[in-house]
Amino acid sequence: MDLVIRPGAHAPSGVLEPPPDKSISHRALLGALLARGTTIVEGLSRALDVTATLEAIRAFGAVVSERANGTLEIDGPGIEGLVEPEGVIDVGNSGTLARLGLGVATLVPGLVVIDGDASVRRRPMARVIEPLRSLGAVIDARGGARWLPAAVRGARLAGGTIELRVASAQVKSALLLAGLGAASAVSVVEPVATRPHTEELLGLLGLEVDEEELADGRHRVSVVPGTPRPVERIVVARDPSAAAFFVVAAAATPGARLEVRGAYLGPTRTGYLDVLRRMGAEIEVLGRDTVIVRGAALGATTIVADEVPSLIDEVPVLAVAFAAARGTSRIEGAAELRVKESDRIETTARMLEAFGATVETSHDGFVVEGPTSPSGPVLVDSVRDHRIAMSAAVWAATQGIGARIRDAEWVATSYPGFVDDFVRLCEAVVRTED
């Protein structure tokens, strides 16, 4: 499906309540599965990735019912009640479910086969399979245990410490979840702290989780094996990564004002706000979950490797801010972008070039010369990457130009209501074409 945007839209303004957080939603469902008893989940994301996780926990033995208001009641079997799925666990386009699912699968008696779409089959899985194997997991996978599909045969793992070379919340989470059934504590040492949603969930489930900042700057997280207790109610916060498309577009437009309500604002999810501040945007945080954005003429900046884990999902739209800013902006130390839903270093560069920007890529980032003054209409191939599609849409709106975005239906991977919010906040006139 193509999304066709007519000229005349503008930078987002008004109030945005972003959709429920995708990362937290995945983990809420897995927590409800592993805790024996009933858990109520409110505000679950309806992104396609999360729908895949919902189907996965059913396959592992959870009984899920939905109330009229959309709240889910989940009767989890607990770790001891997990069942061998009758078929393949289809993760769709979800790298999160693929990796966390490998960790959960080690707890299941019997055989679990995990597979996904063509995009997920290209994403590296050795980074999670190898450490799980080192703890005693029995896993085989395509390409010498590097790619999906993967087959996991349940086995009790030994405890131990795993040191990660690349900071990854997904890999860390898979190891911590697998550690719940291990013979002793499992510790994960990561180069820098990553999203703590799994640690927060495990604490909520009554499990013992310890964190420590090491002298060399690395971060250690440990979980003691145990039985999760059900949580009466889990309320999913709203997604700061979804909000980022509109936040960046407003920040890059002098005079624009946007209010974001209800978003999760933990420090590992708001690195992009720090970048926008130092570029010159006025970002005000009110209370625990509200952000006021006032646009400004932006200046160039450099994003360095240590910052990347806190803004990895926001890089495509931050590139829009780079193109709007005066001067030379760059990101480095972001090789992880090459193994996302697309090669996001190259696809982000192609998106920027479609708007007339000057971009130079490297093995771990890119350099953008700004400011760019696009003239429409533009044609952007999203290559089925939801974040490329949404970044292109908001940039077209801020410039008031027409655009055609290929494969725009993939925004439903993370933000099913994006087009509705885009039309409302940017006063955009759009149509879709097959």
C-alpha positions in Angstrom: 0.0 0.0 0.0 1.2 3.5 -0.9 0.5 6.4 1.4 -0.1 9.6 -0.7 0.2 12.9 1.1 -1.1 16.0 -0.6 0.8 19.3 -0.3 -0.4 21.7 2.4 0.2 19.8 5.6 2.2 21.3 8.4 4.3 20.4 11.4 2.4 18.6 14.2 0.7 20.7 16.7 -1.8 20.0 19.5 -1.9 17.1 22.0 -0.7 13.6 21.3 -1.4 10.5 23.4 0.9 8.0 21.8 -0.1 4.3 21.5 0.8 1.9 24.3 4.5 1.0 24.5 5.4 -2.0 22.3 8.5 -3.1 24.4 6.5 -3.1 27.6 3.6 -4.8 26.0 5.7 -7.8 24.9 7.1 -8.2 28.4 3.7 -7.8 30.2 2.3 -10.7 28.1 5.4 -12.9 28.8 5.2 -12.0 32.5 1.5 -13.0 32.6 2.4 -16.3 31.0 5.2 -17.2 33.4 3.2 -16.2 36.6 0.7 -18.9 37.6 -2.7 -17.3 38.1 -4.7 -14.4 36.7 -3.1 -11.1 35.6 -5.0 -8.2 34.2 -3.2 -6.2 31.5 -4.6 -2.7 30.7 -3.6 -0.6 27.7 -1.8 -3.3 25.7 -0.3 -2.2 22.4 -2.3 -3.4 19.3 0.8 -3.4 17.1 1.2 -6.4 14.9 4.4 -7.4 16.7 2.5 -7.5 20.0 -0.3 -9.5 18.5 2.3 -12.1 17.6 3.3 -12.3 21.2 -0.3 -12.7 22.3 -0.6 -15.7 20.0 2.7 -17.1 21.3 1.6 -17.1 25.0 -1.6 -18.8 24.0 0.5 -21.5 22.3 2.5 -21.9 25.5 -0.6 -22.5 27.6 -2.0 -19.1 28.6 -5.8 -18.6 28.5 -6.6 -15.1 27.3 -10.0 -13.3 27.4 -10.7 -9.8 26.4 -13.2 -7.5 28.2 -15.4 -5.0 26.5 -13.1 -2.1 27.3 -10.1 -3.9 25.7 -8.5 -5.0 29.0 -7.0 -8.5 28.9 -7.5 -11.1 31.5 -4.7 -13.7 31.3 -4.7 -17.0 33.1 -1.0 -18.0 33.1 0.1 -21.6 33.5 3.3 -20.5 35.3 6.8 -21.8 34.4 5.9 -25.3 35.6 2.7 -25.4 33.5 4.2 -24.3 30.2 3.2 -26.6 27.4 4.9 -27.7 24.2 3.2 -25.8 21.3 1.4 -27.8 18.7 2.8 -25.7 15.9 5.5 -23.2 15.0 5.8 -20.0 17.1 5.4 -17.4 14.3 7.0 -14.2 15.4 6.0 -12.3 12.3 8.2 -9.2 11.9 9.1 -9.1 15.6 12.7 -9.3 16.5 11.8 -8.8 20.1 9.6 -11.8 20.2 12.1 -13.9 18.3 14.9 -13.2 20.9 12.8 -13.2 24.1 10.9 -16.2 22.7 14.2 -18.1 22.5 14.7 -17.5 26.2 11.2 -18.5 27.2 11.4 -21.6 25.0 14.3 -23.0 27.2 11.7 -23.2 30.0 9.3 -25.3 28.0 9.3 -29.1 28.3 9.6 -30.6 24.8 10.3 -28.9 21.5 9.7 -25.3 20.5 10.2 -24.1 16.9 10.4 -20.4 16.3 10.2 -18.7 12.9 9.2 -15.4 11.3 8.9 -13.5 8.1 11.6 -12.9 5.6 12.9 -9.8 7.4 13.3 -11.5 10.8 15.0 -14.5 9.1 17.8 -12.0 8.1 18.2 -10.7 11.6 21.2 -12.1 13.7 20.2 -14.6 16.3 23.6 -16.0 17.2 24.0 -13.2 19.7 21.3 -14.8 21.8 21.6 -18.4 20.8 25.3 -18.6 21.7 25.0 -17.3 25.3 21.9 -19.5 25.9 23.9 -22.5 24.7 26.8 -21.6 27.0 24.3 -21.9 29.9 23.2 -25.3 28.7 20.4 -24.6 26.3 19.8 -27.1 23.5 19.2 -25.0 20.4 19.7 -25.5 16.7 19.0 -23.0 14.0 19.6 -22.2 10.3 23.0 -21.1 9.1 25.1 -22.7 11.9 22.7 -21.3 14.6 22.8 -17.8 13.2 19.3 -17.3 11.8 15.7 -18.3 12.2 14.0 -20.8 12.1 15.3 -22.2 15.4 14.4 -25.3 17.3 14.7 -25.3 21.1 14.5 -28.3 23.3 13.7 -27.6 26.9 16.5 -28.2 29.4 17.4 -26.8 32.8 20.2 -24.3 32.4 23.2 -23.8 34.6 23.7 -20.3 36.1 26.6 -18.1 35.3 27.7 -14.8 34.0 27.4 -13.7 30.4 29.3 -10.7 29.1 27.7 -9.1 26.0 29.9 -7.4 23.4 27.0 -5.4 22.0 24.5 -3.7 24.2 21.1 -5.3 23.6 18.0 -5.2 25.8 16.5 -8.1 23.8 19.5 -10.4 24.4 19.7 -9.4 28.0 16.0 -10.0 28.4 16.2 -13.5 26.8 18.9 -14.5 29.2 17.1 -13.1 32.3 13.9 -14.9 31.4 15.7 -18.2 30.7 17.5 -17.7 34.1 14.2 -18.0 35.9 14.5 -21.8 35.6 18.3 -22.1 35.9 20.1 -24.0 38.6 21.6 -20.8 40.0 21.7 -17.0 39.4 22.2 -15.7 35.9 24.1 -12.4 35.5 24.4 -10.3 32.3 27.1 -7.7 31.9 26.4 -5.2 29.1 28.6 -2.5 27.8 26.1 0.2 28.8 22.7 0.1 30.5 19.9 -0.8 28.1 16.1 -0.6 28.5 15.2 -2.0 31.9 11.7 -3.1 31.1 12.4 -6.8 31.8 14.1 -6.0 35.1 11.1 -3.9 36.1 8.7 -6.7 35.1 10.7 -9.3 37.1 10.7 -7.1 40.2 6.9 -6.6 39.8 6.6 -10.4 39.7 8.3 -10.7 43.0 11.6 -12.0 41.7 15.1 -11.0 43.0 16.8 -8.8 40.5 20.1 -7.0 41.3 21.8 -4.3 39.3 25.3 -2.9 39.6 27.4 -0.3 37.8 30.9 -1.7 37.4 34.1 0.3 37.8 34.8 0.1 34.1 31.4 1.7 33.2 29.7 -1.5 32.3 26.3 -2.6 33.8 25.5 -5.9 35.4 22.1 -7.3 36.0 21.4 -10.6 37.8 18.3 -12.6 38.4 17.9 -15.4 41.0 15.8 -18.3 39.8 12.3 -18.3 41.2 8.6 -18.6 40.7 6.9 -15.5 39.4 3.8 -14.5 41.3 0.9 -13.1 39.4 0.3 -9.3 39.4 -3.3 -8.2 39.9 -2.9 -5.5 37.3 -0.3 -4.3 34.8 -0.9 -0.9 33.1 1.2 -0.4 30.0 2.7 3.1 29.6 2.6 4.9 26.3 5.3 4.6 23.8 8.0 7.3 23.6 9.4 5.8 20.4 6.1 6.2 18.7 5.8 9.8 19.9 9.3 10.6 18.5 8.1 11.0 15.0 5.9 13.9 15.9 8.2 15.2 18.6 11.1 15.5 16.2 9.0 17.1 13.5 7.7 19.7 15.9 11.2 20.3 17.4 12.6 21.0 13.9 10.0 23.6 13.0 10.3 27.1 14.5 7.1 28.1 16.2 5.6 24.6 16.4 4.2 23.4 19.8 3.3 19.8 20.7 2.2 18.3 24.0 2.8 14.5 24.5 0.9 12.9 27.4 1.2 9.6 29.1 4.6 8.5 27.7 7.2 6.3 29.5 10.1 8.7 30.2 12.7 6.5 31.7 16.3 7.6 30.9 17.0 4.6 28.6 14.1 5.6 26.3 14.6 9.4 26.1 18.0 9.8 24.6 16.4 11.5 21.5 15.0 14.2 23.7 18.5 15.0 25.0 19.8 15.2 21.4 17.0 17.6 20.4 17.7 19.8 23.4 21.4 20.2 22.5 20.4 21.0 18.9 18.4 23.9 20.2 14.8 22.7 20.6 12.9 23.6 23.8 11.9 20.3 25.5 10.0 20.6 28.8 9.2 17.6 30.9 6.2 18.0 33.3 5.7 15.4 36.0 6.4 11.8 35.1 4.8 11.4 31.7 4.2 14.7 29.9 6.5 16.5 27.4 6.0 20.0 25.9 8.0 20.5 22.6 8.6 23.9 21.1 10.3 24.1 17.8 13.4 26.1 16.9 16.0 26.6 14.2 18.2 23.6 15.0 22.0 23.4 15.0 24.1 20.4 14.1 25.2 17.7 16.6 27.1 14.4 16.8 25.6 11.3 18.4 28.3 9.0 19.8 28.4 5.3 20.4 27.5 5.5 24.2 24.3 7.3 23.3 23.0 4.9 20.7 21.3 2.3 23.0 19.0 5.0 24.4 17.8 6.1 21.0 18.4 3.2 18.6 14.8 3.2 17.4 14.6 6.9 16.9 17.6 7.3 14.6 15.6 7.4 11.3 13.5 10.4 12.5 16.5 12.0 14.2 18.1 12.0 10.8 15.2 14.3 9.7 16.3 16.7 12.5 19.9 16.4 11.1 18.7 17.4 7.6 16.8 20.4 9.0 19.7 21.6 11.1 22.4 24.1 10.1 25.8 22.4 9.8 27.2 18.9 9.7 25.5 16.3 11.9 26.7 12.8 12.3 26.0 9.5 14.2 28.7 7.0 14.9 29.0 3.7 16.7 25.6 2.6 15.4 26.4 -0.5 13.3 23.5 -2.2 15.0 21.3 -0.2 12.7 22.4 -2.5 9.8 20.6 -5.5 11.3 17.2 -3.9 12.1 14.0 -4.5 10.0 16.1 -3.0 7.2 19.7 -1.9 6.9 18.7 1.4 8.6 21.9 3.1 7.8 21.3 2.7 4.1 17.5 3.0 4.1 17.7 6.2 6.3 20.2 7.7 3.9 18.1 6.8 0.9 15.0 8.4 2.6 17.0 11.6 3.2 18.3 11.7 -0.3 14.8 11.4 -1.7 14.1 14.8 0.0 17.3 16.3 -1.5 19.6 15.9 1.5 23.3 15.3 1.2 24.3 12.2 3.1 27.4 10.1 3.4 27.3 6.7 5.1 29.9 4.7 6.9 30.0 1.2 8.4 28.5 2.4 11.7 26.6 5.6 10.9 26.2 8.5 8.5 26.9 12.2 8.1 24.3 14.7 7.0 24.9 18.3 5.7 22.1 20.7 6.5 19.9 22.5 6.2 17.9 20.8 3.4 15.0 22.6 1.8 13.0 19.8 0.0 10.7 20.5 -2.8 7.9 18.0 -3.6 6.6 15.8 -4.6 8.9 13.1 -3.3 8.8 9.3 -3.6 10.1 7.2 -0.7 10.5 3.5 -0.7 10.1 2.4 2.9 11.4 -1.1 2.1 8.7 -2.4 4.5 10.4 -0.6 7.4 7.7 1.1 9.6 10.1 3.7 11.0 11.3 4.8 7.6 7.7 5.2 6.5 6.7 7.3 9.5 9.9 9.5 9.4 9.3 10.3 5.7 5.6 11.2 6.4 6.3 13.7 9.1 9.1 15.3 7.2 6.9 15.8 4.2 4.3 17.4 6.5 6.7 19.9 8.0 7.7 21.0 4.6 4.2 21.2 3.3 5.1 19.1 0.2 3.5 16.2 -1.4 4.9 12.7 -1.0 4.2 9.1 -1.9 5.5 6.5 0.6 5.7 2.9 -0.6 4.7 -0.1 1.6 3.2 2.3 4.2 1.0 -0.5 5.6 4.0 -1.6 7.6 3.5 1.2 10.1 1.0 -1.2 11.7 4.0 -3.2 12.9 4.4 -0.7 15.8 1.9 2.1 15.4 -1.5 1.0 13.9 -3.0 4.5 14.5 -0.2 6.5 13.0 -2.1 7.7 9.9 -5.0 8.9 12.0 -2.7 10.8 14.4 -0.8 12.2 11.4 -3.9 13.5 9.7 -5.1 15.1 13.0 -1.9 16.7 14.2 -0.5 17.8 10.8 -3.9 18.6 9.1 -2.8 16.3 6.4 -4.9 15.2 3.5 -4.0 11.6 2.5 -5.2 8.7 0.5 -4.0 5.1 0.2 -3.4 3.2 -3.0 -2.7 -0.4 -3.6 
